[in-house]
Amino acid sequence: MPLDTFNGHGFRKDLVNMLIELKPAFIRFPGGCFVEGQRLSNAFRWKESVGPWEQRPGHFGDVWNYWTDDAFGYFEALQLAEDIGAKPIWVFNNGISHTDEVDTSAIKPFVQDTVDGIEFARGAATSQWGSVRVAMGHPKPFDLKYVAIGNENCGKQHYQGNYLAFYNAIKHAYPDIKIVSNCDASSKPLDHPADLYEYHTYPHDARSMFNNAQVFDKTPRNGPKAFVSEYALIGEEQAKLGTLLGAVSEAGFLIGLERNSDHVAMASYAPLFVNANDRKWNPDAIVFNANKVYGTPSYWVQYMFRESSNGATFLESQLQTTDPTSLAASAILCQNPQNNKTSLKIKVANMRSDQVNLKISVEGYATSNLTESTITVLSSINALDENTFSDPKKVVPKRSPFQRAGKEMNFIIPPISLTVFDLL
């Protein structure tokens, strides 16, 4: 570990800067299957991950088969979220692992453990667990407003009963906290209360990924909001270690989420990081080794969508195409917080293997500064091109001036690409 870390909090500056570049609205931790454990005896325990690092027992992450010293613990995750200006979303174990479960009749100690965890994050300096936070050097409470009860546990025998025990206890003690259910409500209503529900998707086929956001087109709007907390194209054939094709398929998916942004409250690619010397899952957004880091094409898609959750306004638009399963587009209006300039951002994802002649017609918006309008394109020679340590910028967005901005514009969209027009 380097001595000079981000804010002195133990994280490599180059890795944290990769996160900051995405302008993240939230960070979800500590997982994932890591929260559950293959067995409950090896599940993540937040109380064993706080206090002095050298006194933490660590544990065996039996889902991914590695020992962790838990130096990245509950406190560090809350602190990292605060350092990068993101909201923390704490995912905790609800008495269920991949292979064993706690009966609802015996779940009370787990519930109390979770309430203690919220007190650690938000409690007064005089409280039992708030005082532990203060002793670790953080007198001010963390801004914990979201928690998720378990991970992918909806179908388990005791999830429903356990969930309600956690839900009722948390809402009683902290009524302002938003609670996330593992159960998918995109096609049918939940049978239990929740503020948000999780939706995970890991297709192996790029076309399926591209069109998967249609799942929310007909979802009723009178229930909890959707949290797309894990998504990615996976598989050796098309995704490999992170290809352009996979990234563009995910861009089409995200455009669909923008279209349903009245219902989809949050979305996050997963997994976020991978150590190149210990790959357990592919692909991932950010790849690192002992002294280097690069973003996969999927990371750069996130980068190109980073304004979508920053107070942007989704605009009504129509894409006239004979191939809607290969071409997707959206338009948003966003304001730069630094100079208050408003821009019209048009995104076009093209899954076709040939270029597309695109005509853009704009009504009700006049460009004020043609010299500052830009076009950014993510593309490459081959659809399966990837970034590597030896060539970390092989597939990255390329920005150039777009001086043809106006009410009527014509442009050639490259094959297998994501194009973003920024009209000022």
Buried (B, 14 or more C-beta within 10 A) or exposed (E): EEEEBBEEBBBBEBBBEBBBBBBBBBBBBBBBBBBBBBBBEBBBBBBBBBBEBEEBEBBBBBBBEEEBEBEBBBBBBBBBBBBBEBBBBBBBBBBBBBEEBBEBEEBEEBBEBBBBBBBBBBBEEEBEBBBBBBEBEBEEBBBBBBBBBBBBBBEBEBBBBBBBBBBEBBBEEBEEBBBBBBBBBBEEEBEBEBBBBBBBBBBEBBBBBBBBBBBBEEBEEEBBBBBBBBBBBBBEEBBBBBBBBBBBBBBBBBBBBBBBBEBBBBBBBBBBEBEBEEEEBBBBBBBBEEEEBBBBBBBBBBBBBBBBBEEBEBBEBEEEBEEEBBBBBBBBBBBEEEEEEEBBBBBBBBBBEEBBEBEBEBEEBEBEEBEBBBBBBBBBEEBBBBBBEEEBEBBBBEEEEBEBBBEEBEBEBBBBBBBBBBBB
